[in-house]
Amino acid sequence: MEQEKKPRDIKERTFTFALKIIRLVQELDNRSGVCKVIGRQVLRSGTSTGANVEEAQAGQSRADFNSKYAIALKEVRETIYWLRLLKESGLTFNKDSDALIQEAGEISRVIGAIIVKSKKSQNG
């Protein structure tokens, strides 16, 4: 009998994603100029996603909750951009690049669904 997989909590998922981003940036820091600059961008947006998801949990209102999730969505989409840029430019040889891009896309869809559901429940 196959055990069903439970969906992972978005807070845990974005935390794990941030850890992977940190590891990638550590690799980029060992390289030259442009890798470091783009690495800093990836670090900011990739870790900010989870930080905003965490902040949303303590939102003072539904609007605050939605606002924090909207920021998290922007940050993860920015992260996708930087990861794609690193990959397509050949600046990173990390075999996990595709997996990181895929995970960021999935996180983006989950966060988008959370926002839509929250707004629907807010409006009635």
N, C-alpha and C positions, 0 to 999 in steps of 0.2 A: 504494500500500500504506500503510495507516494504522499509524503507530507506536504501540505499546502504551505506556500511561502506567504508570510505576513508582510504587508507593505511596511517599508521602513519609515519611521518617523522623520519628517522633513528636517527637524532640528538636528537629529543624528546624521542624517544624510548630508546636510550642508557642512556639518562639522568635519565629517570624514573627507568630504570634497576639499575643504580648506587645508587639511593635513596633506593631501596629495599635491595641492598647489604649492604649499610650502616646500615640499620635497623637490618639485620641479624647479622652483626658483633657486633653491640651493645649488642645483646642477648648473643653472644658467649663470649664477654668480661666479662660477669657476671659469667662465668664458669672457670674451672681450666685450667692449663698449656697448654695442646695440643690444646684445643679449641681456645685459644688466639693466638697461633702460626699460626694455619691454618687460623684463622679469618683474620690475618694480610695479608696473601697471597691472600685470597679472596678479601679483601678490595683493595689491590693494583691492581690486574688484573681486577676486576669488575668495578672499577671506571676509570681505564686507558683506557678501551674500548671507553667510551664516550669522554674522553679527546682527544684521537687520531682521532676520527671522527670529532670533532670540529676543530682540527688542520688541518685536510685534507681540510676543506672548504677554508682555506687561503693558500693552497699549492702554492708554487712559480712556479710550472710547473705541467704538467700531471704526470710526474714521481714522483714528490714529493707527489701529491695527492694519487697516487697508493701506494706509500711507506707507508704513514700514515694509509691508509685503511688496508694494509697488516699487520701492527703492531696491529691495532685494532682487526683484525681477530685472530691473535696469542693470544692476551690478552683474548678475549672472549672464545676461546677454552681452554685456561689455566683455566679460571673461571669455565667452565663446569667440568673440571677435579677435582678442589678443591670442588665444590659443590657435585659432585658424591661421592667423598671420605668422606666428612662430613656425607652425607646421609647413605651410605653403612656401615660406621663404627659405626653408631648409636650415633655419637657425637652431632647431632642436632635433636631435636624433632619438629622443625619448620614445621608446616603443609604446608607451602608454598614451601618447598624444591623442590618438583616435578614441581611446576609452575615456579620457578626460573630456574631450569635446562631446562625446555621446552622453556622458553623465551630466554635463552642464546643460545639454539640451533637455534631458529628462527632468532635471531640477527645474528648469524654466517652465516646462509644461505643468509640473505639479504646483508650482507657485502661482502660475496663471489660473489654474483651476481653483486654488484656495481663494484667490481674489474674487473670481466670478461667483463662487458659492457664498462668500461672505457678503458681497454686494446684494445678491439675491435675497438672502435672509434679512438683510438690513431694510430692503425695500418692501418686504412683505411676504 
